[in-house]
């Protein structure tokens, strides 16, 4: 009975398997299979399963939105750590996180001479890793003591770090030297749950403390731990099994083992059910307590149950549900390393004055309105100007309400893809600028939410539409409007002629040619002046009144539209589509440092020789005028160009849309989520719109609007009114006759 690790117990079971001698292990197993399934029927597991602890760890990591963790373990030379790492990796992947690095500490027996120096050398490997969520999977108590002492000395337990220890360490907190516990302050621990209020526990605890203090008077902590309770329960299992044997002649090790495996009772450590050689917990039981190490002791925060939707619960069964802040799932408050209380640690190495956030910025942005660096200025907000920098200043104000963010800008000469690669290889911590969010880039870095839309826009030269064309007078109305207007005029003429003819109006009598001419002249002349023919029927007067209203609207609209067309210059593009450009192998221009050039080659199938790199916003106009390029392709920067040159160029609708413009951070960085949230804040507050108006104002020379032809849809109601009135009047006239 006993064994410090599951691997030692398994080795002992291999030896005793032939003799059918039961071996009781108080350590946790990394396997989810029972001892019988593993071929060790004599091995009895009294401890909890490591896989359950790992699921609990994954639930904690997921609840605090930590994306990357570092796994630490002491080498046990039995291969059990590999199984635990596999289980942890799979559990984290299910919640969207991953192990960034796993640190193996040497076994304490191999570094007896200077274990602290051995730990120091291993921790040095973590200095280049930014993740600050440490999970101590397995360690002996002496090695764990050296680990936390050295980690605190090397500032791995500062603000924004998080430590989680498993039951292999936390189970000794009740009995370990209290002078060591403060080194672990701020860590979260997982402890096997057992009731401290039952009469059997209270009786055992009193006897245990009395005997422990008599034998170890120098020890401060005499509380019985989970190992003492499991050892006591193991003795109870054996006692009950022996009692059931009695004086039966069939007594044998096999019968004893059978009685042990059929044990089912409530012990000090919880429900004992050894079916299959593994202590199977009740589905309604609480396997673990979540504790927070504070000072020389610890406090209980929550209880973990095997419930994916509500993993944390209080002892009375109240679940910690979604009503609570999604970044505070444990009943607290939690005292984190570095005495961080106001917020949850980022789990990431946050910038400091000694080690500020290194931000790469494109030094060759083609448009100064997005990014511009004035080397003559010293003050940051005067040296770094542009739309992107102004967004960064506003975001910084919001972030600094919660934590400081020291930073330094680094200008980068190269393409945008190369700049993103510098974040991927950790040369820079972030990129601030007009970086387009693309699928291949998102595999390397963590993008924020977009602060602006982006799409591929083609700009071509345009010539003014000639306002004095022969048929210009027909432009105010579409063809449908002209046809329907003519048809309505003829229909109204017909109604007026019929009614007046049958009313014996002499003006509408005579030869049929004369009658037709009179009716047509009467209706048409009403568009411009009063007619001399008299009207005898009141029904005709109603028809004429409605027709005059229609005529008034048509003439007024026509006059206004034609005047606008003759005074406002309209542009007609010289090139209609991309297919014509590729078919004729025309030369086009774009920013060679952006992804646009590669997109033109790979997707739109332009030949590389027909794409000209243009690095400055002022070169586009000269390249167009000299005939070096037939078209230019832009992203969001197209609106900047069009605001300056709207009189000579026209832009197409976006040929394709992309993920937008955003800032880039290293994978797993929590700053990406914080900056995204800040983007939403400045958008909702209207600050982003103000910045857009500041840097991309509509030019006065581009403010005039073009007048489109008046369509039938806009005059439909007017035509229906006239048609319905004439028809109704026509029917009423004949009904009255």
N, C-alpha and C positions, 0 to 999 in steps of 0.2 A: 504494500500500500504506500502511496505517496508519489514519488517521481516529480522532478521540477518541470519537465517538459513532456509533451505527448509522445515525442520521438523516443525518449528514454523508456517510457511506459510500454510503447509498442515493441521495443527491443526486448524488454523483460518478458512480454507476453509471448514473443516468438520462442523464447527459451522454455517457458513453462507450458507451452501449448500441448506438448506430448503428455505431460503429467496431469493435464486438466486442472492446473492450479489457478484459481482466479487472481487476476492482477487488477487492483483498483488504481485508477489514475485521477488525480485531482486537477490536472491541467486541461486546458481546452484543446480540442482537436480541430485541425484545419480541414478535415474531410467531412463531407456531408453524409457519407455512408456510415452504416452501423459497423461495429466491430466484426459481426458475423459475415457481413458482405465483404469486409476487407480480409477475411481469412484468419481472424484472430478472435475466435469465439470466447476465449477466457479473459479478454481485455474488457474491463468495465469502466465506462467513462462517466464520472460523477460531475465533471465540469461542463460548462456551456460550450456550444459549438462556435468556433472562431467565425464561421461564415455568418452567423447571426450578428456578431459584433461588427463585422465588416459592413453588413447591410445597414446597421445603425450609424456607422461612420459616414456612409454614402448619403444617408438621409440628412445628417448634419451639414455636410459639404453642400448638398443641393439646396438646403433651406437658406444658406447664407450666400448663395450664388458665387461660390469659389470655383473657378474654372480649372486651376492647376494645383497639384499638391506634390509634396515631397514625402516619400515613404522611407522611414528609418527602421532598421531592425538589427538585432545582434545575431551574428552568424552562429547557427547551432550545429553545423557540420552534419545535419541529418536530411537536409533538403526540404525541411518544412517551410522555410521562408519563401521558396519559389511558389508553393501552393497558395500561401497567403497573398503574395503579390498578384498572382493570377486572379484570385477571388476579388481582391480590391480593385484591380484594373477593370474587371468585368462589371462590378457594381458601380464604379464611377462612370463608366461609359454609358450605362443605362440612364444616368442623370445628367449627361452632357459635360462631364468633367474627365480629367485624365491625370495620370501620374507623369509629372515632368521629369522627375529624377528619383532614383531609389539609392539610398545610402546604406551601405553594409558596414556595421561596426564589428571589429574583431571580437571573438569570444573572450570573456573576461579572464579565462584561465590562460590565454595566450599572451596577455599583456599585463601580467601581475606586477612587473617591475615599475611600469609607468603608464597606467591606463588613461590618465588624464591627457598626456601628450598624444597617445594614440587617437583619442577622440578628437583632439584639436586638429590633428593632421587630416582627419576625415572631414571635419566641418569646414576646413579651408576650401574644399571642393564646391561648397555651396555658395561661396561669395560671388561667383559669376552668374548665379541663377536668381531670377527676380521673384519667383514664387516664394511666399512666406507662410504657407499652410503646411505644417509638419505633422505627420501621422506616425506615431511610434507604434509599430505593429507588434513587436515582440522584443523584450529585453529583460535580462536579469536585473534585480534591484540594484546591485552595485554598479553595473554598467549604466543604468538609467540615472543614477545619482551623478556620475561623472558627466553624462551627456547634458543634463540640465545645468549643472554648474558651469560647464564650458560654453554652452549655448548662451547663457545669460552674460557671461564675460565677453563673448564675441558679438553681442548685441543682436543675436538671432531671436531674442525674446523682447524686442522693442515694440513700439506702437505699430499697428497694422499687421502684426504677425499673429498666427493662431496655431495652437498646439493641441493635439488630440492624442490621449493615451488610452490603451486598451486595458482590459481587465488584468492582464499579466502584470501590470504595474500598479494600477489603482486598487487592486485587491489587497495590497500591502499597506495602504495609507493608514489603516486602523492600527497597525502594529509597528510601523517603522519609526525611526528616530525623527522626532518633530523638528530638529534643527535642519534637516535636509529638505523638508516639505516646502519652505519658502522659495527655494530655487525653482520650483514648479509653478509658482503662483501665476494665475491667469489661464492655465491649461484647462481644457475640458477633458473629463475622464468618463469612461464607461465602466460601471460596476454592476456585477450581478446582483439582482434584487433578492432580498429576503426580508421578511417581516421582523421588525424590532419590537413589536408590541405584544407578541404572543406570550402566554405564560411560560411555555416551554423554553423560549429563547431567554426570557428574563431570568429564569432559574439557572439555565446553563451559563449565562453571562456572569451572574454573581459568583458561581463556583469557579469559573474560568479565571476571572480577574483576581480572585483571592489566591488561587494556586499560582498564577503567573507572577503576581507581585512578590509572593514569598520566595519564588525561585529566581526572580530577576528584579531585585529591588531598585536597581539603577535605571530601569526603563520607565519612561514617562507614560507611554501609551500602552494600556493593558486591555484594550477592547478586542474581543474575538473577531477575527476576520473571516472571510468566506471560506478560506482553506480549513480553518478550525471547524467550521460548521459542516463542511463536506466530509472531513475526516470523521467527525462524530456520527454523521449519517451513514458513512461507510461501515463503521462498527455496528450501527443499528441494523444495517442490511445483513451483515454476516450473522449477527445474533439471532435475528428472525429466521434466517435460513437454517441455522443449526437447530433452533427450537423445533422447526417443522420436520427435521430428520428424526428426532426422538430416538427410540431404541430399535428402529426398523433395521432388519438384516440387510436391506438393500442399500445401506449407507455406502456411498461412494463419492469420489470427487465429481463425477458426472451429475449425480443427484443433487449435490450441494450447489453446483453451478446452475442447475435448472431452477432450484429454489431462489437463488440470488436473482436470476433473470426474471423471475415472476414477481419480484418485489414491487409493491404499489402502496405507498403510504405518504403521509405528510411529514417531512423532516424539518430540521432547523433551517436548512438552505432552500427549502421550498418543496414542491411536489416531487416525490421520488417515483419514477416509473422507468424501470431498466429494461424495457422491451428491446430486444436486439442488441443489448450490451451498451446502449446509449440512453442517457437520461432524457426522456422525451418530455418537454414542458407542456403544460396545459395550454390549449389555444387561447384561453381567456386570461392567462397569467401575464405578468409584466416581467419580461426577461431581464431588462437592464434599467439601471438608474443613470441619468446624465448628471454628472457632478461638476462643480467649478472649484478649483483649488484656490483658496484664499488664505493668506497668512500661513499659520502652522496647521491648518485643518482644511476642510472642504465643506461646501454647502450643496445640497441637492437642488437641482433646477427642475428637471422634468423626468418622466418615465417614458421609455421607448417600448412600443408594441409593434408587432409585425403587421402593420396596417399602412399600405402605401399612401393612401389619401390623407390619413391622420396619424402620422408616425409617432407624434409626441402626445402624451397624456399625463394628467396628474394622478396621484395615487387613488383619489376618490372616483376616477373614471372620467372626469371632465376633459374633453379633447381640446387641444390647442388648435383651433381651426382658422379659417381664412379671415376671420374678423380682425385678427391681429396683423400688425405690420408684417409684410412678407419678408422683411429683413430681420425680424426678431421673432423667432419661432420658439425659443426656449424661455420658459418662465424665469424671469430674472429678478433684478438686473444682473447681467453677466459682467464679472470683472475680468477684462482681457489682459494679456501681457502688456506691460508698460502703463498699467492703470488706465487703459482706455475705457471710458464709460459712456460718452455721449453718442457714440456710433459704433457700428460693427467694423471690425478690422477689414481692410481691403484684401488681406491675404497676399499682398504683393509688396515688393520693396518700393516704398513711396519716395519721391524726390526729397532731398534735403538741401540745405544751403551748401553743404560740403559736396554733395553729389546731386546737382540739379537735373531736371528732366532735359535731356538732349533732344531738341526739336529740329528736324531738317526742314528747310524751306527751299523751294525751287528758285534759283537765282536767275533763271532765264525764261520767266513767264512772258509770253508775247504781249500781254496787255497789262499796263501799269495800274489800271483800275482794280485789278484783282490783287496783285502783289507788286510792291515797289520798295526797294531798300535805298535809303539816302545815306551814304557813308559820311556825309558832312555833319549829320545830326548825331547827338549823343543820347538824348532822351528816347527811350524805346518807342513811345507812341508817336514820335515825330520821325524817327529813323525808319520804322517799319510801318508803312501805310498801305491802304488798299482794302477792298471789301473783305478778303479773307482774314486780314489782321484785325480789322474792326470786330468781326465775329469772334475771334479769339479773345480780344479784350473783354467783350461782354460775357463770354463763357467763363473767363477767369474770375470775374466778379462774383458769379454764382457759385463756383467751386470753392472759392476762398471763404465763403460763409460757413463751410464745414471743415476745411483743412487747407493748410498752406500748400502752394504748388510752385516751388522755385523752379525756374526754367532758364534755358539759354538757347538762342537761335544759332543754327549752323547753316550757312549758305552752301548749296550743293550745285555743282556744275555737272550736268548730265541729263539723261532722259528721265521721265517720270517713272518708268519701269525700274530703272537703276536706283532711283530714290526709294521706291517701295522695297527693293531688295536690301537696302541699307537698314531698314527697320527689321526686316526678316532676319538678317545676320547680326542684329543687335548693335550695329554701329550707331544708330539713333534709336531713341525711345518712341518717337512719334514723328509724324509729318503734318504740318499745317500748310494748307494751300489748296489750289483748285485741282485736287486729285480725283479723277473719275473712279467710281466704284465699279470694278469689273470682276467677273467670276474667277479668273486666274489670279488676280491680285488678292482676292478674299481668302484664297487658300494659304497665303503667306502671312497676311497681317489681319488685324482686327479693325474693321472700319466702324466709324460712327454712323448714326442715321444721317442721310443726306441733308445738307442745308440748302441745296439748290438742285433743280432738275438739270438733266443733261441729255442731249441728243445730237445726232449728226445732222448738220444743216449745210446745204449748198447755197453759196452766194455767187451770182453771176451779174455781169453788166446788163443794164437795161436802157433802152432808148425811149424817149417820150413819145407817147401816142399822139399822132398828128390831129389837132383839134379842128382842122378845116377840111376834112374829107368830105366828098360829095354827099354821102349819106349820113353825115354826122347828126342831122336833125332827127333821125329815127332812133338814135341811141338811148334817149331817156326811157323809152318803154321797150320791153321785150316783145318778141314777135307774137307771143300769145296775147299780150295786152292789146296790141294793135288789132289783131284779128277779132277778139271778143268785143272791143270797142266799136269796130265797124259793124259787127253783127248786131250789137245792141242798138246802134243808130238806125239800121235798117228795120229792125223789129219795132222800134218806137215810131218810125215813120209810117209803118204799115198800120199800127193801131190808130194813130192820129187820122190817117186818111180814111180808114173804114168808118170810124165814129163820125167824123165830119161829113163824109159822103152821105151816110144814112140820116144825118141831121139836116140834109138839104142845104148845106153851106155852099153858096154859088162859087166861092173861091176854089172849092175842091170838086167842081163839076166841069164838064166839057169832055173833049177827046181824052182817051186814056193816057196818051203821052203827056198831055198838059197836066192831068191830075197827078201823074207820077212825078213830074218835074216840080209841081207846086208843093207836094208833100215833102219831097227830098230837100227842096230849098228851104222850106219852113223849119224843118228839124235842124238842118246844118247851120242855117243862119243864126239860130238861137244860141249857138256857141259864142258868137261874137257881138251881135247887136239885136235890138228889138225888131221884130218882123211887122210888116204892114197888114198881113192877112188877119182878119177877125176870127175869133173862135166863138162858136155858138153853144157847144155842149160843155157842161160843167165837168163831165167825165174827162173830156180832152184836157181841160185846164189842170186836173189833178195829175194826169200823165205828164203834161208839160212841166209842171212845178218840180216833180221828182227828176225829170230829165235835166232841167236847168241846174239842179243841185249837183247831179253827176257831172255835168259839163263844167261847172265851176271848179270842182275838185280836180278833174282831169287837166284842165287848162292851167290851174295854179301849180299843180305838181309838175307838169311838163315844163313850164317856164322856169321853175326853180332848178330842176334837174339839168336842163340844157344850159342854163347860165353857169352852174357849177362845173359842168364838163368843159366849157369853153375857157374857164379861168383857172381850174386846178389841173396841174400837170399829172398825167397818168403815165405809168411806166410799163413797158412791155419787155419781158426778158428776151435776151438774144438767144439763149439756150433753154430748151424746155425740160430735158431730163438727163439722168446719168447715163442711160444706155447710149445716147448719142455721143457723149464724151468718150466712153470706152470704145465704141465702134470706130470713131474717127481718130482714136489715139491722141486726143487733145491733152495738152499739159495742164495740170491742175496744181494748186498750191495748198499747203497746210503747215501746221506747226510740227516740225520734224521731231521735236523732243516729246511730244505727246503720243498717245497710242493711235492717233488718227491715221498716221501714215501706214502703220502695219494693218489697220483695219481696211484701208483702201486697197491694199495689196491682197490681203487674204480673203476678204468677204466680197468687195465690189469688183475685184479682179482688175484693178489698174496695174499697168506695168510700172515697175520701180523707176524706170527711166523717164516716165511721164509724170512723175510726182516731184514737185519742187519744194524744198524746205524753205519756209519763211519764218524767221525768228523774231520779227518786230512788227507791231501793229501798223506802223506807218509804211511798211514796204508793200502791203497788199495793193493799195491804190496805184502806186507807181508800176507794179508788175502788171496790173490790169491795163493801165493806159499804154504801156509799152508793148502790149500784146504777148508778153511772156507766158501768161496763164490765161486760160479760158474760163476757169471757175476756181473758187476757193471753198474749202471744207472747214467748218468750225464745229466746236461743241457749244457750250453755253456762251462762250465769248462772242458768238455771232451778234448778239444784241448790242454789244459794245461797238462793233464795227458799223452796224446799221444805224446806230444813233449818230454817228459822225458822217456817214456817206449815204444816207438814205435817198438822196436826190439822183444818184447815178447807178444804184445797185438795188437788186431785189433778192429776197431770201425765200427759199422753198420751205415747205413744212418739213419737220424732222424726218429724215430718211429712216432713222432707227433711234430707239431710245435706250439709254443705259441706266445704270444704277444711281446716277446723280453724283454730286460733288460732296466729298466728306473728308474728315481727318482720319489718319491711319495711326494705329498703335500696335504694339507687339501682341502676338497671340496670347490670350488669357489675361491681358491687362484690364483691370476694373475701371480704368480711366475712360475707356471707350464708352461704357454704359453711362458713366457720369456725364460725359460730354454730350452724348445723345440726349440725355434728359435735359441738359442745359439748352440744347438746340430747340427742344419742344417748348421750353419756358420762354425763350426770346421770340419764338414764333407766335405763341399765344399772347404775349404782351405787346406785340406789334413792333418790337425792336428790329426784327429782321426786315420787315417791310420798310422801315425808316432807313435802314442801311442800304437797301436796294435802291430806294429813291435818291439817296445821297450820292451813290457811286454810279448809278446808271440812269440819270435823269433823261427824260424825253426831250430831244433837241427841239428848239422853237421852229426850225426850218422843216422838221419832220412831223410837226403837230397837225398839219392839215390832213384831212381825211379824203380819200377818194370816194366819188359818188358812183354807186352801182346802178345798173338798170333797174327800173321799177318792175317787179314781177307781178304775175297774175294773182298770186297768193295774197298780196297786200291789198288788192282791190276787189277781192271776191265778194265781200259783204256789200259793197257799193253796187256792184253789178246785179247781185241777187235782189237787192231792194228795188232797183229800177225795173228789172224783169218781172218780179212778182207784182209790183204796182200796175204795170201796163196790162198784164194778163188778167188780174182781178177786175180792173176797170172795163176791159173788153168783155168779160163774161157778164158783168152787171148791166152793161149797156144792152146786150142782146136779151137778157132776162126781162128787162124793163120794156122791151119793144113788144 
